[in-house]
Amino acid sequence: MRILAGSYKGRQLSGGHDKSIRPMTSKNKESIFAILDNFFLDQNVLDLFCGSGSLGLESLSRGAARTTFVDRNKSSLVVLRENINTLKLESERIRIIAGDVLPYLEKENNIYRLIFADPPFQYDKIQKVVDAVFQHNRLEKEGIMVLHHEKTNPIHQNERAYRILKQKLTGRSLITFLAKEDINA
């Protein structure tokens, strides 16, 4: 696993030895960042269920101002810190939250331009996470949430405050891009 572009391009990242950490494939990461382009340049990014930190670290490499990483898995946080140290990232560009995603979204008051959520495939509260992002206004008016989830666990948009911009199916994975319903208002 490596950084694909930007100031840390080509640098290797650790995926850890814990089987509970499921790093995103390079192909999926390339697809996501090809769609996002420079959308988050000099912006704040949130990486939920960050695991090894691959998505948030890629964002920092490509010019994000700051990334907040959230995960409750201790093994993931060890790997994340190892990857941050490997890249020698400045501490003012990084914030690490060791805890559950839902309480973080409900209590924190930061707003982000880009939010990644890559929960374990067996995670059964994906809809609650998406709802929390939009109900608690964690996303800027023109921001985007990128969700990587199993295709058998879809997101429902009925009478919600967001809309699905794009979905990409890759094997058993579904990558869903979401925005506030009033993005063009």
VOLO-126641 format. One record per residue: residue number from 1; x, y, z of N, C-alpha, C in turn; residue in three letters. Coordinates in Angstrom, 1 decimal. Layout:
REM residues N
DONU   seq   n.east   n.north     n.up   ca.east   ca.north    ca.up   c.east   c.north     c.up   type
DONU   NUM        X         Y        Z         X          Y        Z        X         Y        Z    ala
...
REM end
This chain:
REM residues 185
DONU   seq   n.east   n.north     n.up   ca.east   ca.north    ca.up   c.east   c.north     c.up   type
DONU     1      0.9      -1.2      0.0       0.0        0.0      0.0      0.9       1.2      0.0    met
DONU     2      0.5       2.2     -0.8       1.4        3.4     -1.0      0.6       4.6     -1.2    arg
DONU     3      1.2       5.8     -1.1       0.6        7.1     -1.4      0.7       7.2     -3.0    ile
DONU     4     -0.4       7.5     -3.6      -0.5        7.5     -5.1     -0.1       8.8     -5.7    leu
DONU     5     -0.2       9.9     -5.1       0.1       11.2     -5.7      0.4      12.3     -4.6    ala
DONU     6      0.9      13.4     -5.1       1.2       14.5     -4.2      2.6      14.5     -3.6    gly
DONU     7      2.8      15.2     -2.6       4.1       15.4     -2.0      4.7      14.2     -1.4    ser
DONU     8      3.9      13.2     -1.1       4.4       11.9     -0.5      4.3      10.7     -1.5    tyr
DONU     9      4.1      11.1     -2.8       3.9       10.1     -3.8      4.9       9.0     -3.7    lys
DONU    10      4.4       7.7     -3.8       5.3        6.6     -3.8      5.7       6.0     -2.5    gly
DONU    11      5.5       6.8     -1.4       5.9        6.4     -0.1      5.0       5.2      0.4    arg
DONU    12      5.6       4.2      1.0       4.9        3.0      1.4      4.2       3.3      2.7    gln
DONU    13      3.0       2.7      2.9       2.3        2.8      4.1      2.1       1.4      4.6    leu
DONU    14      2.0       1.3      5.9       1.8        0.0      6.6      0.3      -0.3      6.6    ser
DONU    15     -0.1      -1.5      6.4      -1.5       -1.9      6.6     -1.7      -2.7      7.9    gly
DONU    16     -0.6      -2.9      8.6      -0.7       -3.6      9.9     -0.8      -5.1      9.7    gly
DONU    17     -0.7      -5.8     10.8      -0.8       -7.3     10.7     -2.1      -7.8     11.3    his
DONU    18     -3.0      -6.9     11.8      -4.3       -7.2     12.3     -5.2      -7.4     11.2    asp
DONU    19     -5.9      -8.6     11.1      -6.8       -8.9     10.0     -8.1      -8.0     10.1    lys
DONU    20     -8.3      -7.3     11.2      -9.5       -6.5     11.3     -9.3      -5.2     10.5    ser
DONU    21     -8.1      -4.8     10.1      -7.8       -3.6      9.4     -7.9      -4.0      7.9    ile
DONU    22     -8.8      -3.4      7.1      -9.0       -3.7      5.7     -8.6      -2.5      4.9    arg
DONU    23     -7.3      -2.4      4.6      -6.9       -1.2      3.8     -7.6      -1.2      2.4    pro
DONU    24     -8.0       0.0      2.0      -8.6        0.1      0.7     -7.6      -0.2     -0.4    met
DONU    25     -8.1      -0.9     -1.5      -7.2       -1.2     -2.6     -6.7       0.0     -3.3    thr
DONU    26     -5.6       0.0     -3.9      -5.1        1.1     -4.7     -6.1       1.5     -5.8    ser
DONU    27     -6.7       0.5     -6.4      -7.6        0.7     -7.5     -8.8       1.5     -7.0    lys
DONU    28     -9.4       1.2     -5.9     -10.5        2.0     -5.4    -10.1       3.4     -5.0    asn
DONU    29     -8.9       3.5     -4.4      -8.4        4.8     -3.9     -8.1       5.7     -5.2    lys
DONU    30     -7.6       5.1     -6.2      -7.3        5.8     -7.5     -8.7       6.3     -8.0    glu
DONU    31     -9.7       5.5     -8.0     -11.0        5.9     -8.5    -11.6       7.0     -7.7    ser
DONU    32    -11.5       7.0     -6.4     -12.0        8.0     -5.6    -11.3       9.3     -5.9    ile
DONU    33    -10.0       9.3     -5.9      -9.3       10.6     -6.0     -9.3      11.1     -7.4    phe
DONU    34     -9.6      10.3     -8.4      -9.8       10.7     -9.8    -11.1      11.5     -9.9    ala
DONU    35    -12.1      11.1     -9.2     -13.4       11.8     -9.2    -13.2      13.1     -8.3    ile
DONU    36    -12.6      13.1     -7.2     -12.4       14.2     -6.4    -11.5      15.3     -6.9    leu
DONU    37    -10.5      14.9     -7.7      -9.5       15.8     -8.2     -8.9      16.7     -7.1    asp
DONU    38     -9.0      18.0     -7.2      -8.4       18.9     -6.2     -9.5      19.5     -5.3    asn
DONU    39    -10.6      18.8     -5.2     -11.8       19.3     -4.5    -11.5      19.8     -3.1    phe
DONU    40    -10.5      19.2     -2.4     -10.3       19.4     -1.0     -9.0      20.2     -0.8    phe
DONU    41     -8.4      20.7     -1.8      -7.1       21.5     -1.7     -7.3      22.6     -0.6    leu
DONU    42     -6.4      22.6      0.3      -6.3       23.6      1.4     -7.6      23.5      2.3    asp
DONU    43     -8.2      22.4      2.4      -9.5       22.2      3.2     -9.3      21.2      4.3    gln
DONU    44    -10.3      21.1      5.2     -10.3       20.2      6.3    -11.0      18.9      5.8    asn
DONU    45    -10.4      17.8      6.2     -10.8       16.4      5.8    -11.1      15.6      7.1    val
DONU    46    -12.1      14.8      7.0     -12.4       13.9      8.1    -12.3      12.4      7.6    leu
DONU    47    -11.6      11.6      8.3     -11.4       10.2      7.9    -12.0       9.3      9.0    asp
DONU    48    -13.2       8.9      8.8     -13.9        8.0      9.8    -13.6       6.6      9.5    leu
DONU    49    -13.5       5.8     10.6     -13.1        4.4     10.5    -11.8       4.4      9.7    phe
DONU    50    -10.8       5.2     10.2      -9.6        5.5      9.4     -8.7       4.3      9.1    cys
DONU    51     -8.7       3.3     10.0      -7.9        2.2      9.8     -6.4       2.6      9.8    gly
DONU    52     -5.7       2.3      8.7      -4.3        2.6      8.5     -4.1       4.1      8.2    ser
DONU    53     -5.2       4.8      7.9      -5.2        6.2      7.5     -4.9       6.5      6.1    gly
DONU    54     -5.0       5.5      5.3      -4.7        5.6      3.8     -5.4       6.8      3.1    ser
DONU    55     -6.7       6.9      3.3      -7.5        8.0      2.6     -7.1       9.3      3.1    leu
DONU    56     -7.0       9.5      4.4      -6.7       10.8      5.0     -5.3      11.2      4.7    gly
DONU    57     -4.3      10.2      4.7      -3.0       10.5      4.4     -2.8      10.9      2.9    leu
DONU    58     -3.5      10.2      2.1      -3.5       10.5      0.6     -4.0      12.0      0.4    glu
DONU    59     -5.0      12.4      1.2      -5.6       13.7      1.1     -4.5      14.8      1.5    ser
DONU    60     -3.8      14.5      2.6      -2.8       15.4      3.0     -1.7      15.5      2.0    leu
DONU    61     -1.3      14.4      1.4      -0.3       14.3      0.4     -0.7      15.2     -0.8    ser
DONU    62     -2.0      15.2     -1.1      -2.5       15.9     -2.3     -2.9      17.4     -1.9    arg
DONU    63     -2.6      17.8     -0.7      -2.8       19.3     -0.4     -3.9      19.6      0.5    gly
DONU    64     -4.5      18.7      1.2      -5.5       19.0      2.3     -4.8      19.8      3.4    ala
DONU    65     -5.5      20.8      4.0      -4.8       21.6      5.0     -4.7      20.7      6.3    ala
DONU    66     -5.7      20.0      6.6      -5.7       19.3      7.9     -6.6      18.1      7.8    arg
DONU    67     -6.2      17.0      8.4      -7.1       15.8      8.5     -7.3      15.3      9.9    thr
DONU    68     -8.5      15.0     10.2      -8.9       14.4     11.5     -9.2      12.9     11.2    thr
DONU    69     -8.5      12.1     12.0      -8.7       10.6     11.9     -9.5      10.1     13.1    phe
DONU    70    -10.5       9.3     12.8     -11.3        8.7     13.9    -11.4       7.2     13.8    val
DONU    71    -11.1       6.5     14.8     -11.2        5.1     14.9    -11.1       4.6     16.3    asp
DONU    72    -11.8       3.5     16.6     -11.8        3.0     18.0    -10.9       1.8     18.1    arg
DONU    73    -10.5       1.2     17.0      -9.7        0.0     17.0     -8.2       0.4     17.4    asn
DONU    74     -7.7      -0.1     18.5      -6.4        0.2     19.0     -5.3      -0.2     18.0    lys
DONU    75     -5.5      -1.3     17.3      -4.5       -1.8     16.3     -4.4      -0.8     15.2    ser
DONU    76     -5.6      -0.3     14.7      -5.7        0.7     13.6     -4.9       2.0     14.0    ser
DONU    77     -5.1       2.4     15.2      -4.5        3.7     15.7     -2.9       3.5     15.8    leu
DONU    78     -2.5       2.3     16.1      -1.0        2.1     16.2     -0.5       2.1     14.7    val
DONU    79     -1.2       1.5     13.8      -0.7        1.5     12.4     -0.8       3.0     11.8    val
DONU    80     -1.9       3.7     12.1      -2.0        5.1     11.7     -0.8       5.9     12.2    leu
DONU    81     -0.5       5.8     13.5       0.6        6.6     14.0      1.9       6.2     13.4    arg
DONU    82      2.1       4.9     13.1       3.3        4.5     12.4      3.4       5.1     11.0    glu
DONU    83      2.3       5.1     10.3       2.3        5.8      9.0      2.5       7.3      9.0    asn
DONU    84      2.0       7.9     10.0       2.2        9.4     10.2      3.7       9.6     10.4    ile
DONU    85      4.3       8.8     11.3       5.7        8.9     11.6      6.6       8.6     10.4    asn
DONU    86      6.2       7.6      9.6       6.9        7.3      8.4      6.9       8.5      7.4    thr
DONU    87      5.8       9.2      7.3       5.7       10.3      6.4      6.3      11.6      7.0    leu
DONU    88      6.5      11.6      8.3       7.0       12.8      9.0      6.1      14.0      8.8    lys
DONU    89      4.8      13.7      9.0       3.8       14.8      8.9      3.9      15.7     10.1    leu
DONU    90      3.6      17.0      9.8       3.6       18.0     10.9      2.3      17.8     11.7    glu
DONU    91      2.5      17.8     13.1       1.4       17.5     14.0      0.2      18.5     13.9    ser
DONU    92      0.5      19.7     13.4      -0.6       20.7     13.3     -1.6      20.4     12.1    glu
DONU    93     -1.2      19.4     11.3      -2.0       19.0     10.2     -2.9      17.8     10.5    arg
DONU    94     -2.7      17.3     11.7      -3.3       16.0     12.0     -4.0      16.1     13.4    ile
DONU    95     -5.1      15.4     13.5      -5.8       15.2     14.7     -6.3      13.8     14.8    arg
DONU    96     -6.0      13.1     15.8      -6.4       11.7     16.0     -7.4      11.6     17.1    ile
DONU    97     -8.5      11.0     16.8      -9.6       10.7     17.8     -9.7       9.2     18.0    ile
DONU    98     -9.4       8.8     19.3      -9.5        7.4     19.6    -10.9       7.2     20.2    ala
DONU    99    -11.8       6.7     19.4     -13.2        6.5     19.9    -14.2       6.2     18.8    gly
DONU   100    -15.4       6.0     19.2     -16.5        5.6     18.3    -16.9       6.8     17.4    asp
DONU   101    -17.2       6.5     16.2     -17.6        7.5     15.1    -18.9       8.2     15.5    val
DONU   102    -19.9       7.5     15.8     -21.2        8.1     16.1    -21.2       9.2     17.2    leu
DONU   103    -20.6       8.9     18.4     -20.5        9.9     19.4    -19.7      11.1     18.9    pro
DONU   104    -18.6      10.8     18.2     -17.8       11.9     17.7    -18.7      12.8     16.8    tyr
DONU   105    -19.4      12.3     15.9     -20.2       13.1     15.0    -21.3      13.9     15.7    leu
DONU   106    -21.8      13.3     16.8     -22.9       13.9     17.5    -22.4      15.0     18.4    glu
DONU   107    -21.2      14.9     18.9     -20.7       15.9     19.9    -19.8      16.9     19.4    lys
DONU   108    -19.0      16.5     18.4     -18.0       17.5     17.8    -18.7      18.6     17.0    glu
DONU   109    -18.1      19.7     16.9     -18.7       20.8     16.2    -17.9      21.3     15.0    asn
DONU   110    -16.9      20.5     14.6     -16.2       20.9     13.4    -16.9      20.6     12.1    asn
DONU   111    -16.7      21.3     11.1     -17.3       21.1      9.7    -16.2      20.8      8.7    ile
DONU   112    -16.4      19.9      7.8     -15.4       19.5      6.9    -15.8      19.6      5.5    tyr
DONU   113    -14.9      19.8      4.6     -15.1       19.9      3.2    -15.3      18.5      2.6    arg
DONU   114    -14.5      17.5      3.1     -14.6       16.2      2.6    -14.6      15.2      3.8    leu
DONU   115    -15.5      14.3      3.8     -15.6       13.2      4.8    -15.5      11.9      4.1    ile
DONU   116    -14.5      11.1      4.6     -14.4        9.7      4.2    -15.0       8.8      5.3    phe
DONU   117    -15.7       7.8      4.9     -16.2        6.8      5.9    -15.9       5.4      5.2    ala
DONU   118    -15.1       4.6      5.8     -14.7        3.3      5.3    -14.9       2.3      6.5    asp
DONU   119    -16.1       2.0      6.9     -16.3        1.1      8.0    -16.1      -0.3      7.6    pro
DONU   120    -15.9      -1.2      8.7     -15.8       -2.6      8.4    -17.1      -3.1      7.6    pro
DONU   121    -17.0      -4.0      6.7     -18.1       -4.4      5.9    -19.3      -4.9      6.8    phe
DONU   122    -19.0      -5.5      7.9     -20.0       -6.1      8.7    -20.7      -5.0      9.6    gln
DONU   123    -20.2      -3.8      9.6     -20.7       -2.7     10.4    -22.2      -2.5     10.1    tyr
DONU   124    -23.1      -2.5     11.0     -24.5       -2.4     10.7    -25.2      -1.1     11.0    asp
DONU   125    -24.3       0.0     11.2     -24.9        1.3     11.5    -24.5       2.3     10.5    lys
DONU   126    -24.2       1.9      9.2     -23.8        2.8      8.2    -24.8       3.9      8.0    ile
DONU   127    -26.1       3.5      7.9     -27.1        4.5      7.7    -27.1       5.6      8.8    gln
DONU   128    -26.9       5.1     10.0     -26.9        6.1     11.2    -25.7       7.0     11.0    lys
DONU   129    -24.5       6.5     10.5     -23.4        7.4     10.4    -23.7       8.4      9.3    val
DONU   130    -24.2       8.0      8.2     -24.6        9.0      7.1    -25.6      10.0      7.7    val
DONU   131    -26.6       9.5      8.3     -27.6       10.5      8.9    -27.0      11.4      9.9    asp
DONU   132    -26.1      11.0     10.7     -25.4       11.8     11.7    -24.6      12.9     11.1    ala
DONU   133    -23.9      12.6     10.0     -23.1       13.6      9.3    -24.0      14.7      8.8    val
DONU   134    -25.1      14.4      8.3     -26.0       15.5      7.7    -26.9      16.1      8.8    phe
DONU   135    -27.4      15.4      9.7     -28.2       15.9     10.8    -27.4      16.9     11.7    gln
DONU   136    -26.2      16.6     11.9     -25.3       17.4     12.8    -24.5      18.4     12.0    his
DONU   137    -24.8      18.5     10.7     -24.1       19.5      9.8    -22.5      19.4      9.9    asn
DONU   138    -22.0      18.2      9.8     -20.5       18.1      9.8    -19.9      18.3      8.4    arg
DONU   139    -20.7      18.5      7.4     -20.2       18.7      6.1    -20.5      20.1      5.6    leu
DONU   140    -19.5      20.8      5.0     -19.8       22.1      4.5    -20.9      22.1      3.4    glu
DONU   141    -21.5      23.2      3.1     -22.6       23.3      2.2    -22.3      22.7      0.9    lys
DONU   142    -21.1      22.8      0.4     -20.7       22.3     -0.9    -19.7      21.1     -0.7    glu
DONU   143    -19.7      20.5      0.5     -18.8       19.4      0.7    -19.3      18.1      0.2    gly
DONU   144    -18.5      17.1      0.3     -18.8       15.7     -0.2    -18.4      14.7      0.8    ile
DONU   145    -19.3      13.7      1.0     -19.0       12.5      1.8    -18.7      11.4      0.9    met
DONU   146    -17.7      10.6      1.1     -17.4        9.4      0.3    -17.4       8.2      1.3    val
DONU   147    -18.3       7.3      0.9     -18.6        6.1      1.7    -18.2       4.9      1.0    leu
DONU   148    -17.4       4.1      1.6     -17.0        2.8      1.0    -17.6       1.7      1.8    his
DONU   149    -18.6       1.0      1.2     -19.3        0.0      2.0    -19.6      -1.2      1.1    his
DONU   150    -20.1      -2.3      1.7     -20.5       -3.5      1.0    -21.8      -3.2      0.2    glu
DONU   151    -21.8      -3.7     -1.0     -23.0       -3.5     -1.9    -24.3      -4.0     -1.3    lys
DONU   152    -24.2      -5.0     -0.4     -25.4       -5.6      0.2    -25.9      -4.7      1.4    thr
DONU   153    -25.2      -3.6      1.7     -25.6       -2.7      2.8    -25.7      -1.3      2.2    asn
DONU   154    -26.8      -1.1      1.4     -26.9        0.2      0.7    -27.3       1.4      1.6    pro
DONU   155    -27.2       2.6      1.1     -27.6        3.8      1.7    -29.0       4.2      1.1    ile
DONU   156    -29.9       4.6      2.0     -31.2        5.0      1.6    -31.3       6.5      1.6    his
DONU   157    -32.0       7.0      0.6     -32.0        8.5      0.5    -33.4       9.0      0.7    gln
DONU   158    -34.4       8.2      1.0     -35.8        8.7      1.2    -35.9       9.8      2.2    asn
DONU   159    -36.4      10.9      1.8     -36.7       12.1      2.6    -35.5      12.4      3.5    glu
DONU   160    -34.3      12.4      3.0     -33.1       12.7      3.7    -32.6      14.1      3.3    arg
DONU   161    -31.7      14.6      4.0     -31.1       16.0      3.8    -29.9      15.9      2.8    ala
DONU   162    -29.8      14.8      2.2     -28.6       14.6      1.3    -29.1      13.9      0.0    tyr
DONU   163    -28.2      13.9     -1.0     -28.5       13.1     -2.2    -27.2      12.3     -2.6    arg
DONU   164    -27.4      11.3     -3.3     -26.4       10.5     -3.8    -25.9      11.1     -5.2    ile
DONU   165    -24.7      11.5     -5.2     -24.1       12.1     -6.4    -23.7      11.1     -7.4    leu
DONU   166    -23.0      10.0     -6.9     -22.4        9.0     -7.8    -22.2       7.8     -7.0    lys
DONU   167    -22.3       6.6     -7.6     -21.9        5.4     -7.0    -21.1       4.6     -8.0    gln
DONU   168    -20.1       3.9     -7.4     -19.2        3.1     -8.3    -19.1       1.7     -7.6    lys
DONU   169    -19.5       0.7     -8.4     -19.4       -0.7     -7.9    -18.1      -1.3     -8.3    leu
DONU   170    -17.4      -1.9     -7.3     -16.2       -2.6     -7.6    -16.2      -3.9     -6.8    thr
DONU   171    -16.5      -5.0     -7.4     -16.5       -6.3     -6.7    -17.7      -6.3     -5.7    gly
DONU   172    -17.4      -6.6     -4.5     -18.4       -6.5     -3.4    -18.5      -5.1     -2.8    arg
DONU   173    -17.7      -4.2     -3.2     -17.6       -2.9     -2.7    -18.5      -1.9     -3.5    ser
DONU   174    -19.1      -0.9     -2.8     -19.8        0.2     -3.4    -19.2       1.4     -2.8    leu
DONU   175    -18.8       2.3     -3.7     -18.3        3.6     -3.3    -19.4       4.6     -3.6    ile
DONU   176    -19.9       5.3     -2.6     -21.0        6.2     -2.7    -20.5       7.6     -2.4    thr
DONU   177    -20.8       8.6     -3.3     -20.5       10.0     -3.1    -21.8      10.7     -2.7    phe
DONU   178    -21.8      11.4     -1.6     -23.0       12.1     -1.1    -22.8      13.6     -0.9    leu
DONU   179    -23.8      14.3     -1.1     -23.7       15.8     -0.8    -25.0      16.3     -0.2    ala
DONU   180    -25.0      17.4      0.4     -26.2       18.0      0.9    -27.2      18.2     -0.2    lys
DONU   181    -28.5      18.0      0.1     -29.5       18.1     -0.9    -29.6      19.5     -1.6    glu
DONU   182    -29.2      20.5     -0.8     -29.3       21.9     -1.4    -28.0      22.3     -2.0    asp
DONU   183    -27.1      21.4     -2.4     -25.8       21.8     -2.9    -25.8      22.8     -4.0    ile
DONU   184    -26.8      22.8     -4.9     -26.9       23.7     -6.0    -27.9      24.8     -5.8    asn
DONU   185    -28.5      24.9     -4.6     -29.5       25.9     -4.3    -28.9      27.2     -4.1    ala
REM end
